[in-house]
Every structure is written in C-alpha cells, then in structure tokens.
Amino acid sequence: MHIMSFSERMYIHVPEDQIINNQNSYFGIPNKYFDPQKGALLMNEYLDEQVYAEELGFDGVMLNEHHQTPFCGGSVMDVEAAILARITKRVKIVLLGNPLPVADPLRLAEELAMIDLISGGRLVPGWVRGAGSEQLANNINPAFNRERFNEAHDFFIQAWTKPGPFRYEGKHYHYRYVNPWVLPVQKPVPQMWIPGLISPETVIWCAKHRYPYVA
C-alpha cells in the first residue's frame, strides 16, 4: 500500500460572497482578488507541507494543475515538482497530470526529464486531456482534444526513447529537429498514471497502454 499526500493548493483569500454568487464556482472569479504577498506565503506553505508529509512517512506527494482559477495554485505544477525534487529525498513526486492537448510535447519532455534527474528517478508523470478551462485558456478547439492527446502522448514516448536527431511531422505537432539531451533516469520511461473522470474511452486507452487509471 502507498499513502500519498494531495492538496489543490488553492488561494484561500477570495471573499466568500464572490464564490457563493459566482455561477461558475471557482472558475470565472476576477483575479483582482489575488494579493501577491498572500499568494507567496501560501505557495511556500504548501511546499513546506509536502516536505512535512515526507517527514511523517508518506510514500509520495501529488500535484495537479488547473489554470486561471483560485481553486488550484498549481497553474504550472512542473515548477513545484522541480522544487520538490531538490528539497525532498525519498517521496515519489506524482503529477496528476499535465494536460497534453494544450502542451508543447517536446518542451514538456525536457521539463519532466529534468525533474526526474534532479529527483534521482522519483517522478511519476501523469497525463490528462484537460478540463474545459484548460482548452479555453489555451485557445484549443475541444473537437480535437482526444486526437491531440493521443498524438502528444505518442510523440512524448518517442522523444524519450527514439535516438535523435529525427524529424517529426504529425497532424497537430511538427518538429524539424528532435534531439533532447536531457533524458529521464528511469528507463525506458518513468511509470505514468492517467487521472480521469470515469470516461470509458480513457479507461480502455489506459488498459491498452498498461497505465494505472486514477478515477
């Protein structure tokens, strides 16, 4: 059994009436309510909590990512993961997960490889298709969400396992030169987890790829 610590790392200083009166819950809250001084304290407090989780004996710490909302402070969770890779010693660092349809897969491959290297092979990447908020924030046509996810995933595996340099020409992603020199410690690739909201299509996809599915 593995026991892990998880928090949304939310910004807690939004006036309560703004949440109650907003029909979209925590999405759509104006960012005028963000105080950088309070936000800085919260970010460091959440990092301290994850270090404390390791000291208490937890097996891992989990991070997630949402955008343009106070509900989740981890708008770029890879930054948090890189910090935790350096300031922790034992816990797995689990990402739940990077929204592949809105990512640059080559840049992401290098980012996560660096985190795995810094942590000594403790990274557990996770891929998600992303919520509507991610698609709106990144101007991605939701009609192509699934096929962008599949193509980004397949390219990502190539970037970590196929000797470079090589050229990649897909439907949604195009790279004239793929030759990342930063590659993960874990071979052939780190174990990957797929979080989701009980989509049968995603469950079947995970089974075909032999990935753990986090419902």
Secondary structure, 3 states (H helix, E strand, C coil): CCCEEECCCCCCCCCHHHHHHCCCCCCCCCHHHCCHHHHHHHHHHHHHHHHHHHHHCCCEEEECCCCCCCCCCCCCHHHHHHHHHHHCCCCEEEECCEEHHHCCHHHHHHHHHHHHHHHCCCEECEEECCCHHHHHHHCCCHHHHHHHHHHHHHHHHHHHHCCCCEEEECCCCEEEEECCCCCCCCCCCCCCEEECCCCHHHHHHHHHHCCCEEC
